[in-house]
Amino acid sequence: MNRLRELRENRDLYQKDLAKILNMSQTGYSQYETETNDIPTEILKKLASFYGVSIDYLLYCTDERKPYPKSIIHSKEKRP
C-alpha cells in the first residue's frame, strides 16, 4: 500500500482532509497518493511534520518512521 494512504487511513482521514490541511484540491492530493505527480519539497516537509515521520520514510528510502533529530545548525538559526 502507498505510504501516504496508509498514514492517512491510520488517522481515519479522507483525502479531502489532507487536501484542506495542505491548502490544495483533493484531486491534487490524490495524485500524490497514486504517484501520478511528484510531491514538492515543501509539501513533503508538511506531510512529514504532520505525520511525525521522516521525508525518507515518505519516499521509501527507509522503513524507519522516526524523524531525524533537528540539527544543531538548524536549531541555532531559529534562536533570536
PDB file of N, CA, C and O in Angstrom:
ATOM      1  N   MET A   1       0.845  -1.184   0.000  1.00  0.00           N
ATOM      2  CA  MET A   1       0.000   0.000   0.000  1.00  0.00           C
ATOM      3  C   MET A   1       0.890   1.248   0.000  1.00  0.00           C
ATOM      4  O   MET A   1       1.986   1.239   0.561  1.00  0.00           O
ATOM      5  N   ASN A   2       0.426   2.275  -0.610  1.00  0.00           N
ATOM      6  CA  ASN A   2       1.111   3.559  -0.638  1.00  0.00           C
ATOM      7  C   ASN A   2       1.251   4.108   0.777  1.00  0.00           C
ATOM      8  O   ASN A   2       0.294   4.082   1.551  1.00  0.00           O
ATOM      9  N   ARG A   3       2.424   4.599   1.114  1.00  0.00           N
ATOM     10  CA  ARG A   3       2.662   5.080   2.485  1.00  0.00           C
ATOM     11  C   ARG A   3       1.789   6.263   2.848  1.00  0.00           C
ATOM     12  O   ARG A   3       1.290   6.338   3.970  1.00  0.00           O
ATOM     13  N   LEU A   4       1.595   7.188   1.924  1.00  0.00           N
ATOM     14  CA  LEU A   4       0.730   8.329   2.225  1.00  0.00           C
ATOM     15  C   LEU A   4      -0.680   7.862   2.543  1.00  0.00           C
ATOM     16  O   LEU A   4      -1.302   8.341   3.491  1.00  0.00           O
ATOM     17  N   ARG A   5      -1.167   6.951   1.771  1.00  0.00           N
ATOM     18  CA  ARG A   5      -2.514   6.430   2.004  1.00  0.00           C
ATOM     19  C   ARG A   5      -2.590   5.709   3.358  1.00  0.00           C
ATOM     20  O   ARG A   5      -3.535   5.898   4.124  1.00  0.00           O
ATOM     21  N   GLU A   6      -1.585   4.889   3.629  1.00  0.00           N
ATOM     22  CA  GLU A   6      -1.559   4.146   4.891  1.00  0.00           C
ATOM     23  C   GLU A   6      -1.550   5.103   6.088  1.00  0.00           C
ATOM     24  O   GLU A   6      -2.313   4.922   7.037  1.00  0.00           O
ATOM     25  N   LEU A   7      -0.694   6.110   6.041  1.00  0.00           N
ATOM     26  CA  LEU A   7      -0.624   7.079   7.136  1.00  0.00           C
ATOM     27  C   LEU A   7      -1.958   7.819   7.297  1.00  0.00           C
ATOM     28  O   LEU A   7      -2.427   8.026   8.416  1.00  0.00           O
ATOM     29  N   ARG A   8      -2.550   8.206   6.195  1.00  0.00           N
ATOM     30  CA  ARG A   8      -3.827   8.920   6.225  1.00  0.00           C
ATOM     31  C   ARG A   8      -4.931   8.045   6.794  1.00  0.00           C
ATOM     32  O   ARG A   8      -5.690   8.481   7.661  1.00  0.00           O
ATOM     33  N   GLU A   9      -5.022   6.822   6.314  1.00  0.00           N
ATOM     34  CA  GLU A   9      -6.083   5.926   6.777  1.00  0.00           C
ATOM     35  C   GLU A   9      -5.894   5.526   8.236  1.00  0.00           C
ATOM     36  O   GLU A   9      -6.873   5.301   8.947  1.00  0.00           O
ATOM     37  N   ASN A  10      -4.636   5.434   8.690  1.00  0.00           N
ATOM     38  CA  ASN A  10      -4.386   5.122  10.100  1.00  0.00           C
ATOM     39  C   ASN A  10      -4.911   6.211  11.024  1.00  0.00           C
ATOM     40  O   ASN A  10      -5.163   5.960  12.203  1.00  0.00           O
ATOM     41  N   ARG A  11      -5.074   7.402  10.503  1.00  0.00           N
ATOM     42  CA  ARG A  11      -5.627   8.513  11.290  1.00  0.00           C
ATOM     43  C   ARG A  11      -7.109   8.753  10.979  1.00  0.00           C
ATOM     44  O   ARG A  11      -7.692   9.747  11.412  1.00  0.00           O
ATOM     45  N   ASP A  12      -7.700   7.837  10.231  1.00  0.00           N
ATOM     46  CA  ASP A  12      -9.117   7.954   9.850  1.00  0.00           C
ATOM     47  C   ASP A  12      -9.422   9.275   9.153  1.00  0.00           C
ATOM     48  O   ASP A  12     -10.418   9.937   9.445  1.00  0.00           O
ATOM     49  N   LEU A  13      -8.540   9.643   8.224  1.00  0.00           N
ATOM     50  CA  LEU A  13      -8.729  10.867   7.454  1.00  0.00           C
ATOM     51  C   LEU A  13      -9.071  10.533   6.014  1.00  0.00           C
ATOM     52  O   LEU A  13      -8.744   9.453   5.522  1.00  0.00           O
ATOM     53  N   TYR A  14      -9.723  11.457   5.349  1.00  0.00           N
ATOM     54  CA  TYR A  14     -10.023  11.342   3.930  1.00  0.00           C
ATOM     55  C   TYR A  14      -9.035  12.196   3.148  1.00  0.00           C
ATOM     56  O   TYR A  14      -8.384  13.079   3.706  1.00  0.00           O
ATOM     57  N   GLN A  15      -8.931  11.925   1.856  1.00  0.00           N
ATOM     58  CA  GLN A  15      -8.058  12.733   1.012  1.00  0.00           C
ATOM     59  C   GLN A  15      -8.439  14.206   1.096  1.00  0.00           C
ATOM     60  O   GLN A  15      -7.566  15.073   1.097  1.00  0.00           O
ATOM     61  N   LYS A  16      -9.724  14.491   1.166  1.00  0.00           N
ATOM     62  CA  LYS A  16     -10.160  15.892   1.223  1.00  0.00           C
ATOM     63  C   LYS A  16      -9.663  16.562   2.502  1.00  0.00           C
ATOM     64  O   LYS A  16      -9.415  17.767   2.509  1.00  0.00           O
ATOM     65  N   ASP A  17      -9.514  15.789   3.595  1.00  0.00           N
ATOM     66  CA  ASP A  17      -8.997  16.344   4.842  1.00  0.00           C
ATOM     67  C   ASP A  17      -7.540  16.792   4.675  1.00  0.00           C
ATOM     68  O   ASP A  17      -7.167  17.891   5.086  1.00  0.00           O
ATOM     69  N   LEU A  18      -6.730  15.925   4.068  1.00  0.00           N
ATOM     70  CA  LEU A  18      -5.328  16.272   3.845  1.00  0.00           C
ATOM     71  C   LEU A  18      -5.210  17.407   2.843  1.00  0.00           C
ATOM     72  O   LEU A  18      -4.363  18.286   3.000  1.00  0.00           O
ATOM     73  N   ALA A  19      -6.037  17.399   1.832  1.00  0.00           N
ATOM     74  CA  ALA A  19      -6.011  18.473   0.846  1.00  0.00           C
ATOM     75  C   ALA A  19      -6.287  19.818   1.518  1.00  0.00           C
ATOM     76  O   ALA A  19      -5.644  20.819   1.201  1.00  0.00           O
ATOM     77  N   LYS A  20      -7.232  19.837   2.434  1.00  0.00           N
ATOM     78  CA  LYS A  20      -7.559  21.069   3.142  1.00  0.00           C
ATOM     79  C   LYS A  20      -6.378  21.520   3.999  1.00  0.00           C
ATOM     80  O   LYS A  20      -6.044  22.705   4.014  1.00  0.00           O
ATOM     81  N   ILE A  21      -5.747  20.591   4.710  1.00  0.00           N
ATOM     82  CA  ILE A  21      -4.584  20.903   5.539  1.00  0.00           C
ATOM     83  C   ILE A  21      -3.457  21.485   4.687  1.00  0.00           C
ATOM     84  O   ILE A  21      -2.762  22.409   5.109  1.00  0.00           O
ATOM     85  N   LEU A  22      -3.282  20.934   3.482  1.00  0.00           N
ATOM     86  CA  LEU A  22      -2.204  21.367   2.589  1.00  0.00           C
ATOM     87  C   LEU A  22      -2.616  22.528   1.690  1.00  0.00           C
ATOM     88  O   LEU A  22      -1.822  23.000   0.877  1.00  0.00           O
ATOM     89  N   ASN A  23      -3.856  22.986   1.838  1.00  0.00           N
ATOM     90  CA  ASN A  23      -4.380  24.101   1.052  1.00  0.00           C
ATOM     91  C   ASN A  23      -4.301  23.814  -0.454  1.00  0.00           C
ATOM     92  O   ASN A  23      -3.753  24.596  -1.231  1.00  0.00           O
ATOM     93  N   MET A  24      -4.862  22.675  -0.828  1.00  0.00           N
ATOM     94  CA  MET A  24      -4.866  22.270  -2.228  1.00  0.00           C
ATOM     95  C   MET A  24      -6.148  21.490  -2.524  1.00  0.00           C
ATOM     96  O   MET A  24      -6.945  21.240  -1.620  1.00  0.00           O
ATOM     97  N   SER A  25      -6.342  21.112  -3.761  1.00  0.00           N
ATOM     98  CA  SER A  25      -7.538  20.350  -4.121  1.00  0.00           C
ATOM     99  C   SER A  25      -7.378  18.876  -3.740  1.00  0.00           C
ATOM    100  O   SER A  25      -6.265  18.369  -3.601  1.00  0.00           O
ATOM    101  N   GLN A  26      -8.509  18.211  -3.578  1.00  0.00           N
ATOM    102  CA  GLN A  26      -8.488  16.774  -3.292  1.00  0.00           C
ATOM    103  C   GLN A  26      -7.872  16.030  -4.461  1.00  0.00           C
ATOM    104  O   GLN A  26      -7.143  15.058  -4.260  1.00  0.00           O
ATOM    105  N   THR A  27      -8.152  16.469  -5.674  1.00  0.00           N
ATOM    106  CA  THR A  27      -7.595  15.826  -6.873  1.00  0.00           C
ATOM    107  C   THR A  27      -6.067  15.933  -6.873  1.00  0.00           C
ATOM    108  O   THR A  27      -5.370  14.967  -7.185  1.00  0.00           O
ATOM    109  N   GLY A  28      -5.561  17.106  -6.523  1.00  0.00           N
ATOM    110  CA  GLY A  28      -4.110  17.300  -6.472  1.00  0.00           C
ATOM    111  C   GLY A  28      -3.468  16.388  -5.445  1.00  0.00           C
ATOM    112  O   GLY A  28      -2.427  15.783  -5.699  1.00  0.00           O
ATOM    113  N   TYR A  29      -4.102  16.295  -4.272  1.00  0.00           N
ATOM    114  CA  TYR A  29      -3.552  15.414  -3.242  1.00  0.00           C
ATOM    115  C   TYR A  29      -3.618  13.954  -3.688  1.00  0.00           C
ATOM    116  O   TYR A  29      -2.677  13.191  -3.468  1.00  0.00           O
ATOM    117  N   SER A  30      -4.711  13.575  -4.305  1.00  0.00           N
ATOM    118  CA  SER A  30      -4.888  12.203  -4.785  1.00  0.00           C
ATOM    119  C   SER A  30      -3.754  11.802  -5.729  1.00  0.00           C
ATOM    120  O   SER A  30      -3.312  10.653  -5.731  1.00  0.00           O
ATOM    121  N   GLN A  31      -3.298  12.749  -6.519  1.00  0.00           N
ATOM    122  CA  GLN A  31      -2.219  12.457  -7.471  1.00  0.00           C
ATOM    123  C   GLN A  31      -0.905  12.161  -6.763  1.00  0.00           C
ATOM    124  O   GLN A  31      -0.048  11.477  -7.323  1.00  0.00           O
ATOM    125  N   TYR A  32      -0.728  12.660  -5.547  1.00  0.00           N
ATOM    126  CA  TYR A  32       0.451  12.294  -4.773  1.00  0.00           C
ATOM    127  C   TYR A  32       0.331  10.854  -4.278  1.00  0.00           C
ATOM    128  O   TYR A  32       1.291  10.086  -4.333  1.00  0.00           O
ATOM    129  N   GLU A  33      -0.859  10.500  -3.796  1.00  0.00           N
ATOM    130  CA  GLU A  33      -1.061   9.133  -3.294  1.00  0.00           C
ATOM    131  C   GLU A  33      -0.939   8.091  -4.396  1.00  0.00           C
ATOM    132  O   GLU A  33      -0.416   7.000  -4.168  1.00  0.00           O
ATOM    133  N   THR A  34      -1.413   8.418  -5.576  1.00  0.00           N
ATOM    134  CA  THR A  34      -1.353   7.467  -6.692  1.00  0.00           C
ATOM    135  C   THR A  34      -0.026   7.546  -7.438  1.00  0.00           C
ATOM    136  O   THR A  34       0.198   6.828  -8.412  1.00  0.00           O
ATOM    137  N   GLU A  35       0.852   8.431  -6.964  1.00  0.00           N
ATOM    138  CA  GLU A  35       2.168   8.636  -7.559  1.00  0.00           C
ATOM    139  C   GLU A  35       2.089   9.083  -9.014  1.00  0.00           C
ATOM    140  O   GLU A  35       2.986   8.807  -9.811  1.00  0.00           O
ATOM    141  N   THR A  36       1.001   9.777  -9.348  1.00  0.00           N
ATOM    142  CA  THR A  36       0.845  10.364 -10.674  1.00  0.00           C
ATOM    143  C   THR A  36       1.711  11.611 -10.785  1.00  0.00           C
ATOM    144  O   THR A  36       2.282  11.885 -11.840  1.00  0.00           O
ATOM    145  N   ASN A  37       1.809  12.371  -9.687  1.00  0.00           N
ATOM    146  CA  ASN A  37       2.645  13.574  -9.621  1.00  0.00           C
ATOM    147  C   ASN A  37       3.662  13.436  -8.500  1.00  0.00           C
ATOM    148  O   ASN A  37       3.391  12.832  -7.462  1.00  0.00           O
ATOM    149  N   ASP A  38       4.842  14.012  -8.728  1.00  0.00           N
ATOM    150  CA  ASP A  38       5.848  14.077  -7.667  1.00  0.00           C
ATOM    151  C   ASP A  38       5.403  15.088  -6.622  1.00  0.00           C
ATOM    152  O   ASP A  38       4.711  16.057  -6.933  1.00  0.00           O
ATOM    153  N   ILE A  39       5.805  14.853  -5.395  1.00  0.00           N
ATOM    154  CA  ILE A  39       5.430  15.726  -4.292  1.00  0.00           C
ATOM    155  C   ILE A  39       6.501  16.807  -4.135  1.00  0.00           C
ATOM    156  O   ILE A  39       7.678  16.490  -3.961  1.00  0.00           O
ATOM    157  N   PRO A  40       6.102  18.082  -4.195  1.00  0.00           N
ATOM    158  CA  PRO A  40       7.083  19.154  -3.995  1.00  0.00           C
ATOM    159  C   PRO A  40       7.705  19.096  -2.594  1.00  0.00           C
ATOM    160  O   PRO A  40       7.092  18.597  -1.650  1.00  0.00           O
ATOM    161  N   THR A  41       8.907  19.604  -2.483  1.00  0.00           N
ATOM    162  CA  THR A  41       9.645  19.561  -1.221  1.00  0.00           C
ATOM    163  C   THR A  41       8.856  20.171  -0.072  1.00  0.00           C
ATOM    164  O   THR A  41       8.809  19.589   1.011  1.00  0.00           O
ATOM    165  N   GLU A  42       8.241  21.316  -0.277  1.00  0.00           N
ATOM    166  CA  GLU A  42       7.501  21.972   0.805  1.00  0.00           C
ATOM    167  C   GLU A  42       6.332  21.116   1.291  1.00  0.00           C
ATOM    168  O   GLU A  42       6.034  21.092   2.485  1.00  0.00           O
ATOM    169  N   ILE A  43       5.677  20.420   0.377  1.00  0.00           N
ATOM    170  CA  ILE A  43       4.569  19.531   0.751  1.00  0.00           C
ATOM    171  C   ILE A  43       5.119  18.328   1.511  1.00  0.00           C
ATOM    172  O   ILE A  43       4.519  17.887   2.491  1.00  0.00           O
ATOM    173  N   LEU A  44       6.256  17.793   1.066  1.00  0.00           N
ATOM    174  CA  LEU A  44       6.889  16.681   1.780  1.00  0.00           C
ATOM    175  C   LEU A  44       7.212  17.076   3.216  1.00  0.00           C
ATOM    176  O   LEU A  44       6.983  16.300   4.144  1.00  0.00           O
ATOM    177  N   LYS A  45       7.744  18.282   3.398  1.00  0.00           N
ATOM    178  CA  LYS A  45       8.056  18.763   4.743  1.00  0.00           C
ATOM    179  C   LYS A  45       6.804  18.824   5.608  1.00  0.00           C
ATOM    180  O   LYS A  45       6.815  18.396   6.762  1.00  0.00           O
ATOM    181  N   LYS A  46       5.731  19.357   5.046  1.00  0.00           N
ATOM    182  CA  LYS A  46       4.477  19.476   5.798  1.00  0.00           C
ATOM    183  C   LYS A  46       3.915  18.109   6.158  1.00  0.00           C
ATOM    184  O   LYS A  46       3.465  17.899   7.284  1.00  0.00           O
ATOM    185  N   LEU A  47       3.940  17.176   5.206  1.00  0.00           N
ATOM    186  CA  LEU A  47       3.420  15.830   5.464  1.00  0.00           C
ATOM    187  C   LEU A  47       4.257  15.105   6.512  1.00  0.00           C
ATOM    188  O   LEU A  47       3.713  14.465   7.413  1.00  0.00           O
ATOM    189  N   ALA A  48       5.578  15.207   6.395  1.00  0.00           N
ATOM    190  CA  ALA A  48       6.462  14.548   7.365  1.00  0.00           C
ATOM    191  C   ALA A  48       6.217  15.108   8.762  1.00  0.00           C
ATOM    192  O   ALA A  48       6.163  14.355   9.735  1.00  0.00           O
ATOM    193  N   SER A  49       6.070  16.410   8.862  1.00  0.00           N
ATOM    194  CA  SER A  49       5.808  17.043  10.156  1.00  0.00           C
ATOM    195  C   SER A  49       4.441  16.633  10.694  1.00  0.00           C
ATOM    196  O   SER A  49       4.313  16.309  11.875  1.00  0.00           O
ATOM    197  N   PHE A  50       3.429  16.644   9.848  1.00  0.00           N
ATOM    198  CA  PHE A  50       2.072  16.292  10.257  1.00  0.00           C
ATOM    199  C   PHE A  50       2.006  14.866  10.793  1.00  0.00           C
ATOM    200  O   PHE A  50       1.375  14.610  11.819  1.00  0.00           O
ATOM    201  N   TYR A  51       2.659  13.942  10.097  1.00  0.00           N
ATOM    202  CA  TYR A  51       2.618  12.529  10.494  1.00  0.00           C
ATOM    203  C   TYR A  51       3.707  12.138  11.488  1.00  0.00           C
ATOM    204  O   TYR A  51       3.663  11.045  12.053  1.00  0.00           O
ATOM    205  N   GLY A  52       4.675  13.010  11.706  1.00  0.00           N
ATOM    206  CA  GLY A  52       5.765  12.685  12.628  1.00  0.00           C
ATOM    207  C   GLY A  52       6.688  11.614  12.084  1.00  0.00           C
ATOM    208  O   GLY A  52       7.158  10.753  12.828  1.00  0.00           O
ATOM    209  N   VAL A  53       6.949  11.666  10.789  1.00  0.00           N
ATOM    210  CA  VAL A  53       7.840  10.701  10.142  1.00  0.00           C
ATOM    211  C   VAL A  53       8.914  11.474   9.371  1.00  0.00           C
ATOM    212  O   VAL A  53       8.823  12.691   9.210  1.00  0.00           O
ATOM    213  N   SER A  54       9.918  10.757   8.904  1.00  0.00           N
ATOM    214  CA  SER A  54      10.956  11.401   8.103  1.00  0.00           C
ATOM    215  C   SER A  54      10.505  11.477   6.645  1.00  0.00           C
ATOM    216  O   SER A  54       9.662  10.701   6.194  1.00  0.00           O
ATOM    217  N   ILE A  55      11.082  12.422   5.931  1.00  0.00           N
ATOM    218  CA  ILE A  55      10.821  12.518   4.498  1.00  0.00           C
ATOM    219  C   ILE A  55      11.316  11.265   3.807  1.00  0.00           C
ATOM    220  O   ILE A  55      10.690  10.792   2.858  1.00  0.00           O
ATOM    221  N   ASP A  56      12.435  10.717   4.271  1.00  0.00           N
ATOM    222  CA  ASP A  56      12.948   9.468   3.689  1.00  0.00           C
ATOM    223  C   ASP A  56      11.934   8.340   3.813  1.00  0.00           C
ATOM    224  O   ASP A  56      11.828   7.499   2.920  1.00  0.00           O
ATOM    225  N   TYR A  57      11.196   8.316   4.905  1.00  0.00           N
ATOM    226  CA  TYR A  57      10.156   7.296   5.056  1.00  0.00           C
ATOM    227  C   TYR A  57       9.073   7.495   4.008  1.00  0.00           C
ATOM    228  O   TYR A  57       8.622   6.529   3.393  1.00  0.00           O
ATOM    229  N   LEU A  58       8.651   8.735   3.798  1.00  0.00           N
ATOM    230  CA  LEU A  58       7.613   9.015   2.795  1.00  0.00           C
ATOM    231  C   LEU A  58       8.075   8.637   1.394  1.00  0.00           C
ATOM    232  O   LEU A  58       7.264   8.256   0.551  1.00  0.00           O
ATOM    233  N   LEU A  59       9.380   8.743   1.146  1.00  0.00           N
ATOM    234  CA  LEU A  59       9.931   8.465  -0.187  1.00  0.00           C
ATOM    235  C   LEU A  59      10.462   7.040  -0.338  1.00  0.00           C
ATOM    236  O   LEU A  59      11.122   6.724  -1.328  1.00  0.00           O
ATOM    237  N   TYR A  60      10.172   6.172   0.653  1.00  0.00           N
ATOM    238  CA  TYR A  60      10.591   4.767   0.614  1.00  0.00           C
ATOM    239  C   TYR A  60      12.104   4.585   0.649  1.00  0.00           C
ATOM    240  O   TYR A  60      12.608   3.561   0.190  1.00  0.00           O
ATOM    241  N   CYS A  61      12.838   5.559   1.184  1.00  0.00           N
ATOM    242  CA  CYS A  61      14.291   5.414   1.314  1.00  0.00           C
ATOM    243  C   CYS A  61      14.658   4.645   2.572  1.00  0.00           C
ATOM    244  O   CYS A  61      15.780   4.159   2.709  1.00  0.00           O
ATOM    245  N   THR A  62      13.703   4.539   3.492  1.00  0.00           N
ATOM    246  CA  THR A  62      13.910   3.805   4.735  1.00  0.00           C
ATOM    247  C   THR A  62      12.567   3.281   5.218  1.00  0.00           C
ATOM    248  O   THR A  62      11.512   3.800   4.852  1.00  0.00           O
ATOM    249  N   ASP A  63      12.623   2.255   6.036  1.00  0.00           N
ATOM    250  CA  ASP A  63      11.408   1.754   6.670  1.00  0.00           C
ATOM    251  C   ASP A  63      11.265   2.306   8.088  1.00  0.00           C
ATOM    252  O   ASP A  63      10.292   2.009   8.781  1.00  0.00           O
ATOM    253  N   GLU A  64      12.237   3.106   8.513  1.00  0.00           N
ATOM    254  CA  GLU A  64      12.227   3.728   9.831  1.00  0.00           C
ATOM    255  C   GLU A  64      11.335   4.978   9.784  1.00  0.00           C
ATOM    256  O   GLU A  64      11.623   5.932   9.062  1.00  0.00           O
ATOM    257  N   ARG A  65      10.260   4.953  10.560  1.00  0.00           N
ATOM    258  CA  ARG A  65       9.321   6.081  10.558  1.00  0.00           C
ATOM    259  C   ARG A  65       9.835   7.295  11.303  1.00  0.00           C
ATOM    260  O   ARG A  65       9.526   8.430  10.942  1.00  0.00           O
ATOM    261  N   LYS A  66      10.622   7.056  12.346  1.00  0.00           N
ATOM    262  CA  LYS A  66      11.048   8.125  13.248  1.00  0.00           C
ATOM    263  C   LYS A  66      11.778   9.229  12.486  1.00  0.00           C
ATOM    264  O   LYS A  66      12.705   8.955  11.725  1.00  0.00           O
ATOM    265  N   PRO A  67      11.357  10.480  12.693  1.00  0.00           N
ATOM    266  CA  PRO A  67      12.059  11.578  12.017  1.00  0.00           C
ATOM    267  C   PRO A  67      13.450  11.778  12.606  1.00  0.00           C
ATOM    268  O   PRO A  67      13.717  11.395  13.745  1.00  0.00           O
ATOM    269  N   TYR A  68      14.307  12.369  11.834  1.00  0.00           N
ATOM    270  CA  TYR A  68      15.659  12.647  12.288  1.00  0.00           C
ATOM    271  C   TYR A  68      15.633  13.770  13.313  1.00  0.00           C
ATOM    272  O   TYR A  68      14.764  14.640  13.260  1.00  0.00           O
ATOM    273  N   PRO A  69      16.583  13.757  14.247  1.00  0.00           N
ATOM    274  CA  PRO A  69      16.644  14.877  15.193  1.00  0.00           C
ATOM    275  C   PRO A  69      17.043  16.147  14.450  1.00  0.00           C
ATOM    276  O   PRO A  69      17.748  16.094  13.443  1.00  0.00           O
ATOM    277  N   LYS A  70      16.587  17.280  14.954  1.00  0.00           N
ATOM    278  CA  LYS A  70      16.945  18.550  14.329  1.00  0.00           C
ATOM    279  C   LYS A  70      18.443  18.772  14.485  1.00  0.00           C
ATOM    280  O   LYS A  70      19.027  18.435  15.515  1.00  0.00           O
ATOM    281  N   SER A  71      19.051  19.335  13.467  1.00  0.00           N
ATOM    282  CA  SER A  71      20.487  19.573  13.515  1.00  0.00           C
ATOM    283  C   SER A  71      20.795  20.753  14.420  1.00  0.00           C
ATOM    284  O   SER A  71      19.944  21.609  14.662  1.00  0.00           O
ATOM    285  N   ILE A  72      22.008  20.786  14.909  1.00  0.00           N
ATOM    286  CA  ILE A  72      22.445  21.885  15.771  1.00  0.00           C
ATOM    287  C   ILE A  72      22.411  23.189  14.986  1.00  0.00           C
ATOM    288  O   ILE A  72      21.981  24.215  15.514  1.00  0.00           O
ATOM    289  N   ILE A  73      22.851  23.166  13.753  1.00  0.00           N
ATOM    290  CA  ILE A  73      22.865  24.371  12.924  1.00  0.00           C
ATOM    291  C   ILE A  73      21.445  24.886  12.730  1.00  0.00           C
ATOM    292  O   ILE A  73      21.193  26.083  12.870  1.00  0.00           O
ATOM    293  N   HIS A  74      20.520  23.992  12.410  1.00  0.00           N
ATOM    294  CA  HIS A  74      19.120  24.392  12.201  1.00  0.00           C
ATOM    295  C   HIS A  74      18.533  24.993  13.468  1.00  0.00           C
ATOM    296  O   HIS A  74      17.795  25.976  13.397  1.00  0.00           O
ATOM    297  N   SER A  75      18.843  24.427  14.614  1.00  0.00           N
ATOM    298  CA  SER A  75      18.329  24.918  15.882  1.00  0.00           C
ATOM    299  C   SER A  75      18.870  26.306  16.199  1.00  0.00           C
ATOM    300  O   SER A  75      18.131  27.148  16.710  1.00  0.00           O
ATOM    301  N   LYS A  76      20.131  26.561  15.911  1.00  0.00           N
ATOM    302  CA  LYS A  76      20.741  27.859  16.181  1.00  0.00           C
ATOM    303  C   LYS A  76      20.148  28.945  15.289  1.00  0.00           C
ATOM    304  O   LYS A  76      20.045  30.097  15.710  1.00  0.00           O
ATOM    305  N   GLU A  77      19.759  28.598  14.072  1.00  0.00           N
ATOM    306  CA  GLU A  77      19.182  29.577  13.151  1.00  0.00           C
ATOM    307  C   GLU A  77      17.871  30.140  13.672  1.00  0.00           C
ATOM    308  O   GLU A  77      17.541  31.284  13.362  1.00  0.00           O
ATOM    309  N   LYS A  78      17.124  29.393  14.440  1.00  0.00           N
ATOM    310  CA  LYS A  78      15.826  29.812  14.916  1.00  0.00           C
ATOM    311  C   LYS A  78      15.897  30.640  16.199  1.00  0.00           C
ATOM    312  O   LYS A  78      14.907  31.247  16.606  1.00  0.00           O
ATOM    313  N   ARG A  79      17.065  30.663  16.828  1.00  0.00           N
ATOM    314  CA  ARG A  79      17.202  31.428  18.065  1.00  0.00           C
ATOM    315  C   ARG A  79      17.233  32.915  17.761  1.00  0.00           C
ATOM    316  O   ARG A  79      17.757  33.332  16.728  1.00  0.00           O
ATOM    317  N   PRO A  80      16.660  33.733  18.681  1.00  0.00           N
ATOM    318  CA  PRO A  80      16.658  35.187  18.447  1.00  0.00           C
ATOM    319  C   PRO A  80      18.024  35.805  18.598  1.00  0.00           C
ATOM    320  O   PRO A  80      18.176  37.015  18.432  1.00  0.00           O
TER     321      PRO A  80
END
